[in-house]
Amino acid sequence: MFFAIVQLVLELLVLYGKAFFMILEGIFRLIFPVSEKSVKDEVVLITGAGHGIGRELALQFAKKQAILVLWDINENEIQNVAEEVRKLGGVAHIYKCDVSDLHQVESIAARIQQEVGDVSILFNNAGVVNLKPFNELEPAEIQRTLSVNTLAHFWTLRQFLPRMIELGRGHVVAMSSVCGILGGPYTTDYSASKHAVIGLMKALEEELHFIGKGDIIHFTAICPTIVDTGFVHHPHTRFPEILPILHPKKVAREAVNAVLTNKRIAVVPSWLGYLIPIFRLFPDKVFIMFQRFLDQAANPNDSLRAKVH
Ligand SMILES: NC(=O)c1ccc[n+]([C@@H]2O[C@H](COP(=O)([O-])OP(=O)(O)OC[C@H]3O[C@@H](n4cnc5c(N)ncnc54)[C@H](O)[C@@H]3O)[C@@H](O)[C@H]2O)c1
């Protein structure tokens, strides 16, 4: 009993020591950021690459000389993006794919393995939103949100993660949202779907750590506030100078940086990412008060893209 207590105390001391150094490292990294890894000639698959943030991600990864695999349900739009990538001197392979359809994901993943090779970065970006009061949401709309925004991540991961583990390298990125950390009005289905993918990233990382493969695959969740892509048509923000509606280029730049520096969670804008954990130290009520104070939100029935697709 005595030795067990001594052992526990020693282990706790080691744990506290490590935690202390991690905090110091975090502060050091604020001043001297981690150097970026190269994605030159790496195969980067981006879903929902035909428009908005996905399009910008494709262009920015192209500038880093990655080989792009672009998926979207809208074939014309990914064709246009592929043209833009080629104009930058990049390589893009396009595949029309509805990520919510398990069978399409399976058959297109098999084609990619043959036609392009191993995917080393999987960026699950495709997403939809309804922006409806909870009582007005139809079951089919809820199912669609969860299928595209959450289940699709499982379908693509089932195809590409085993090979990453086999090769001993890879990076999985989930496009979440601040709605994956906070809740907002008219986003019940959307918030649930975005919380879920953060949970998926965290649990997968722990599972790989548990089986001794913790350091080979990186997991990242991107959590932007509202972005000007038409996804939310007329958003409002109380302090546009402090918390503006973001440009997709900025979000893609921060997302690409998060991948290149192996960040776990990247909130965009990044200053909000530093504030959220600080407010988490206070009771929940304080956190919610802070969120309501900033007051950035969507209006009901206000998604252009929901009407397009
Ligand atoms: N715009 C925002 O305010 C905002 C904020 C936070 C997070 N996000 C997230 O960022 C991601 C991209 O959003 P965006 O603003 O660029 O939206 P967008 O509508 O401009 O682009 C989304 C793309 O995904 C494609 N897509 C939709 N359903 C698909 C499916 N089933 N299969 C394949 N492709 C499909 C669309 O055709 C479109 O090209 C989404 O996951 C969204 O939830 C957006």
The ligand as a MOL file (V3000), in Angstrom:
LIG
                    3D

  0  0  0     0  0            999 V3000
M  V30 BEGIN CTAB
M  V30 COUNTS 44 48 0 0 0
M  V30 BEGIN ATOM
M  V30 1 N -19.3110 29.4290 -44.5320 0
M  V30 2 C -19.3340 29.4070 -43.2060 0
M  V30 3 O -19.8420 30.3330 -42.5580 0
M  V30 4 C -18.6900 28.2760 -42.4700 0
M  V30 5 C -18.3130 28.4630 -41.1280 0
M  V30 6 C -17.7300 27.4030 -40.4280 0
M  V30 7 C -17.5390 26.1840 -41.0550 0
M  V30 8 N -17.9160 26.0310 -42.3630 0 CHG=1
M  V30 9 C -17.7320 24.7060 -42.9620 0
M  V30 10 O -16.8220 24.8040 -44.0380 0
M  V30 11 C -17.1240 23.8120 -45.0250 0
M  V30 12 C -17.2080 24.4840 -46.3800 0
M  V30 13 O -18.2210 25.4740 -46.3150 0
M  V30 14 P -18.3120 26.6520 -47.3840 0
M  V30 15 O -18.7270 27.8610 -46.6610 0
M  V30 16 O -17.1190 26.6630 -48.2430 0 CHG=-1
M  V30 17 O -19.5950 26.1250 -48.1950 0
M  V30 18 P -19.9080 26.1500 -49.7420 0
M  V30 19 O -21.3410 25.8550 -49.8610 0
M  V30 20 O -19.3660 27.3810 -50.3680 0
M  V30 21 O -19.0500 24.9040 -50.2930 0
M  V30 22 C -19.3800 23.6010 -49.9120 0
M  V30 23 C -19.0470 22.6760 -51.0710 0
M  V30 24 O -19.3980 21.3560 -50.6500 0
M  V30 25 C -20.0770 20.7170 -51.7330 0
M  V30 26 N -20.9590 19.6720 -51.2120 0
M  V30 27 C -22.1340 19.8320 -50.5360 0
M  V30 28 N -22.6770 18.6440 -50.2760 0
M  V30 29 C -21.8250 17.7080 -50.7840 0
M  V30 30 C -21.8480 16.2950 -50.8430 0
M  V30 31 N -22.8780 15.5950 -50.3310 0
M  V30 32 N -20.8240 15.6630 -51.4240 0
M  V30 33 C -19.7940 16.3590 -51.9570 0
M  V30 34 N -19.7240 17.7000 -51.9720 0
M  V30 35 C -20.7370 18.3640 -51.3840 0
M  V30 36 C -20.8500 21.8280 -52.4180 0
M  V30 37 O -21.2010 21.4730 -53.7500 0
M  V30 38 C -19.8560 22.9820 -52.3310 0
M  V30 39 O -19.0190 23.0280 -53.4630 0
M  V30 40 C -18.4200 23.1580 -44.5660 0
M  V30 41 O -18.1220 21.9460 -43.9090 0
M  V30 42 C -18.9930 24.1420 -43.5730 0
M  V30 43 O -19.8020 23.5190 -42.6150 0
M  V30 44 C -18.4700 27.0350 -43.0830 0
M  V30 END ATOM
M  V30 BEGIN BOND
M  V30 1 1 1 2
M  V30 2 2 2 3
M  V30 3 1 2 4
M  V30 4 1 4 5
M  V30 5 2 4 44
M  V30 6 2 5 6
M  V30 7 1 6 7
M  V30 8 2 7 8
M  V30 9 1 8 9
M  V30 10 1 8 44
M  V30 11 1 9 10
M  V30 12 1 9 42
M  V30 13 1 10 11
M  V30 14 1 11 12
M  V30 15 1 11 40
M  V30 16 1 12 13
M  V30 17 1 13 14
M  V30 18 2 14 15
M  V30 19 1 14 16
M  V30 20 1 14 17
M  V30 21 1 17 18
M  V30 22 2 18 19
M  V30 23 1 18 20
M  V30 24 1 18 21
M  V30 25 1 21 22
M  V30 26 1 22 23
M  V30 27 1 23 24
M  V30 28 1 23 38
M  V30 29 1 24 25
M  V30 30 1 25 26
M  V30 31 1 25 36
M  V30 32 1 26 27
M  V30 33 1 26 35
M  V30 34 2 27 28
M  V30 35 1 28 29
M  V30 36 1 29 30
M  V30 37 2 29 35
M  V30 38 1 30 31
M  V30 39 2 30 32
M  V30 40 1 32 33
M  V30 41 2 33 34
M  V30 42 1 34 35
M  V30 43 1 36 37
M  V30 44 1 36 38
M  V30 45 1 38 39
M  V30 46 1 40 41
M  V30 47 1 40 42
M  V30 48 1 42 43
M  V30 END BOND
M  V30 END CTAB
M  END
